[in-house]
Amino acid sequence: MCGVRLLLPHGPYAEGAHIRPLGSPHDGHDVAGNLLCLCPNDHVLFDQGAIIIEDDFTVINRLTRESRGTLRTVPGHEVDRQYLTYHRNLY
């Protein structure tokens, strides 16, 4: 999301963020379509609803309603938009 790539001695580091949280009451699925690879800062911002992602993959700062750009994707990892909708509706 932010473009920061954390490089550690053993390679790059990112965190897997579930879009629709696992467990009760959200009951999200532990599947690739429900995951984003984020830096630790964006992971917290996303989990707490400070940033949301529109269906066109526009990343929005929920506090200012300003765009932070477009979510970068990679071939073979399809983000399921139903999970993005669920996440937006949490906040």
N, C-alpha and C positions, 0 to 999 in steps of 0.2 A: 504493500500500500504506500509506504512512505519512500521507498527506494533505498533504504538503508540496508546494507548487507553486512552482517556481523561475521567477521572472519576470525576464527579461533585456530590454535595450533593444529587441530585435526580436521579443519575444513570449515565451511560456512555453517552458521547456526540460525535456525528459525524454529518457531513453536507452532504446533498444530492447534488451531482454534476451531472448536465446534461452533457452527453457525446457530443451529438449534441445539441448545444444551442437552447433554445426556441426563438420564435419571428423571425422577419425578420432580416437579409436575410437567416438565417439558417433553420428556420421552423422545428426545432426538436419537437418530440412528448413528452408529459408529461406522460410517461409510465415506468414501472419498468425496461424494457430492455434498457432504455436510461439513467439509473441512476447508480451512484456509491456512496457508503457511504465512505466518506473520512474525515481525520482530516482537520482542517482549513488550515494548511500549504500545504498539498498535494492538497487540493481543488484549492488554488490559483495557484500552480505550474501547475496543470492540465489545468485549465481554460486559462492560459497564454501560453500553449504549451511547457513549460519547461520539462514536462514529457508526454510521449505517451504510449499507450498500443498496443502491437502487437496482431494479431488474436489468437496466442497461449497463450495470457494473460501475456506475458513477459512485464514488466514495464521497459521502457527505459528512461534514462536521455538524452533528445534530445541535450543538449549542449555538452556532452562528448561522447554520443553514447554508454555509458556503461549500462549494465543491473542493475536494482535495485531489481531484483528477479521476482517472479511471483505474479500476482494479486490473493489475497485470495478471494474465492467465498464461498457462502453458498447454500445449497440445497434449491431449490424453487425460487431462484433469478437468472434467466438466463440473462446474458448480451448479447445484440444483437450485433453481430460483424459488422453489417452494420453501426452502430453508431461509433464503434471504427475506421473503415475505414474512415468515414467522418471526424472524429476528426484528424486523422493523416494527411489527405490531406489538412487540414486548415493550417498546418505548414510545 
